[in-house]
Amino acid sequence: MKKLFRCCLMLVLMITAISTARVYQAAESKPEDKYAKLDSMKVHYQNYGKGDTALVFVHGWTCNLTFWKANIPAFTGQARVIAVDLPGHGQSEKSELAYTMKLYAQAVEAVLRDAKVSKATLVGHSMGAPVLWQFYKNFPEKTRALVIVDGSLKAMGTRESMKGFLDPLRLPTYRASAEKSVEYLTQGMKDLKVRAEVKTAMVNAPQHTMVSAFEGMLDPNIFPAKTDKITVPTLALMATSGNWTSEYEKYVRELAPGIEYQKWDGVSHFLMMDEPQKFNETVMAFLKKNKLIK
């Protein structure tokens, strides 16, 4: 009888523990919407969990923090997670100022200060790559590691060479030009519903954001100099395309000795949305390998 009682008691304790863990995980997966201040500008971010280190997600051109919604839940039980809306995007303030990559890096740092995070592992998609570089360059002591997601650490054009792309975006008919550009960027996305959501979000970004942020990416001074090196653990996940040549891979490997550089077939520019499970598992393995999470 006593043995049966002990077995029942143990079963009750196990069920209670599992239920408590589920409640805790649910709480960890529910974001807190917050705003940091960069000068007088409000920068929106979502926070999951606590701690003085964090995994920080930075979106790309004309995107927003919801582009990581298939990825964030995989990490909230393992680390504090923060997703940022860069100025001019999402729920952040949309002031008509120059959206440089340095300004965006300062916005990320303002979020970390507001969240009382001392060091971060930064994950940046597309335009997020030069933002991450600027953050690392200006705040190396706050950078634990970098994850580059189909973004360039080298200038991919100049204002002159991209004039044909930028000039139509300055016109009252800019939205039609934006739709063509976004159509190109999203080609190859596997889930048509997700593709439609991405296209809608990007095309509805403010005109000033479209032009200014793209101009910001064309500034040759925002990219690494020949003597620069990235010495923190770095992972690059790139979609197989003509953008990422063998010369570019060589350049990145010299810039970040020891980098894990992967090219994925059968995915679009938004590879974290096309293959969320593969993306999450790959990033998780990188974090564990470098002891950035337990």
N, C-alpha and C positions, 0 to 999 in steps of 0.2 A: 504493500500500500504506500509506504514511504517512497519507494523507488518510483512508483507511478506518479506520485505528487511532485517529486523532483523533476521528472521528465516533462510534466505539464508546465511546471514553473519555468523551466528552461525554454520551452516552446513559446510561452507568453513573452519572456524577455527578448527572445530572438525576433518575434513579430514586432514588438515595441521598438527595438533597435532599427529594424528595417523601415518601419513607418517614420521614425524620427529622421533617418537618413534621407528618406524621400522628401519629407517636408523641408529639410535643410537644403537639398538640391534644388527644390522648387524655388525656395527663397533666393538662392544664389543665382538662379536663372532669370529672376525678375529684375529689370534694370531700374536704376535711380536716374531720373533726368536731372541734369545739373548744368549750370552755366559758369564758366570761368570768365575773367575779364582780361582783355589785352588792351591796355590803355583804356579807352572808353567803350571798346567794342566787346559785345558778348559772344562767347564761343560755347556752343552747345556740345555736351557730351553725355554719354550714358555710362554709368558705373555699375559693375557687378562685383560684389565682395569687398574685402578689406585687405590691408597690408601695405607696406611701404615700397613694394615692387609690383609691377603690373605688366600685363601683355596688352599692348596698345595697337588698335587697328586704325589705319589711315586710308581713306578712300581715294579714288582718282578724280580726274577732270569731270566736272558737272555731275558727279555722283553724290552719295551721302552715306551715312553710317549704316543704313538699312541694307546696303549691298553685302554686308557681312552676316546677315541674319541666319544663313545656313551653316555658319562656322562658329560663331560665338558660343552657342550652347555646349559645344564639345570641350571647351576650355574652362568654363566657369566653375566646375568642381575641382579644378586643379590649380587655378591661379586667380588673382584679381585681374579682371578684364575691364578695359576702357575702350569705347569706340567714340571717335571724334567726328563732328561735323566741321570741316574746315570753314573759315570765314567765306561768306558768299554762297554757301551750300547748306542744304538741309534746313535745320532750325537755328543755325547760327545767324548772326547779324549780317546783313547784305549791304554794307557801306560801299559807296562808289569810290574806292581807292585802288591803288595798284596792288594786285594780288600776286606778290612775288613768292618764290619758294622759301625765301628767308622769313617772310611774314608768316607763312604757314607753319614753319618750324617753330617760330616764336609762339604761335597759337597752341601748338602741341605742348610746348613747355609751360605755357600758362595753365593749361588743363592739368598737367602733372602737379604744378604748385598748388592749384586749387584743391586737387584730390589728395595732397600731401603724399605724393609718390616720389621717392628719392631716385629710383632707377627703373628703367623700362626696357622691355624687349619690344621693338617696333615692327609692325607688319604693314607694308605699304604697297598698294596696288597702283599700277600705271603711273600717274602723276605723283602718287605717294612715294615713288622711288627717289626723285630729287628732293622731295620734302624730307625723307629720312636722311639723305646725305647731308642736307643743311642742318638738320637737328644734330647729327653725329659730329659734324664739323664745329658747331657752336656750343654743344653741350655734351662733350665726350664723356664727362664724369657721370652723366645720367643715362648713358647708353649701355645696356647689357648685351644686346645682340640685335641683328637686323634680319628681316625676312622680306626679300624683294619679290613682288608678284607681277610678272610680265610688265616691268617698268624699266626705264633706261637710266643708267648712271653716266650717260654720255649724250651730248647735244645731238638731236636727231634732225636738226634743221636750223635755219636762221629766219629772222623776220622777213628778209627779202625772199628767201626760197619758199616760205610758207605764205607769201602775200596772197596767192590765189585762194588759199583756204581761209585766211583771216578777213580779207576785205568783204566778202559776202556776209560775214557775221556782224559787220558794223552797220549794215543796212536795215531799214525797217522790215524787210522781208527775211531777216536773219533766221527765222524759225525753219523755213524751207531748206536752207543750207545746212542748218544743224541736223535736220532729219536725215539728210543724205549722209552726213558724216557719221551719225550714230548708227545708221543702217549698216555702214561699212564696218564699224567697230564691233557690232553685235553679230555679224554674220558668223555662222557656225555654232551659235549657241544651241544646246540640245533641247532645252525645255522652252517651248514656244510661249508659255504663260510667263515664265521668268523673263524671257527676252522682251516681251511686250512691256513688262513692268520697268525693266531697265531703260528701254527706249523712251517711255513716258517721262520717267524721272529726269533723264539727261536733257531731253528736248525742252523741258519746262524750267531748266535752270535759268537764272537771270541773264539777259544779254551781256551785261557788263562783266559778269563772272566768266562767261564763255570766252570773251575776248581777252580780258586782262589775265586770267589764269593761264591761258594758252600762251600769251606773250611772255608770261613769267617763266614758262618752261623753255623758251627759246633764248634766254639770256645765257651766253656762254660762260659767264662768271659764276654760275651756280653749281657747276660741275667740278669734279676733282681735278686738281692740277697734276702734272706728271710726277711730282714728288709725294703726292698724298697717298696714304695707305689706310685701309680699314683693318683694324687689328682685333675687333670684337668678332665673336662667332657670327657667320653670315650664311644665309640660305637664299638661293635664287631659284624660283620656280617660273619657268618661261614656257609659253605656248610655242610649239614649232611653227615658225613663220620666217619669211624673208627678212624680217627686222633683226633677228638675232643670228648674225653670221658667225663663222668660226673666228673672225677677227675680233668681233665684239666679245665673244666668250674669252678669248685670250686677254683682251683688255681688262675684263672684270676679274679674271684670275690673278692678274698682276696687281690690280688695285687691292684686292682682298685675298691675300694668300691663305689657302686653306678653305676657301669658300666651297660650299656644297652647291653645285650648279646642275640643275636638272632641266631637261627640255621634254615637254609632254606632247605626245601626238594626240590628234583627235579632240582637241579642246580649242575654245575660242580665247579671245583676250580676257574674258571673264572666267578663267579656269577654276577659281574657287567656287563659282556658282555651277559650272558644268559638272565638276567632280568633287562635290563637297566632302564626301567621306574620304577619298584619297587625299585631298588637300589637308583635311584635319589630321589624319593619321600621319602624314608626312611631316607636318609642322610639329605635332606632338612628339614624334620620334626625335626630331632635331632639338626640341626643348629638353627632353630627357637626356639625350646624349651629352648635352652641354651643361647638365645639372642646373637648368634654369627653372625647372619644376621637379618635384619629387616623383 
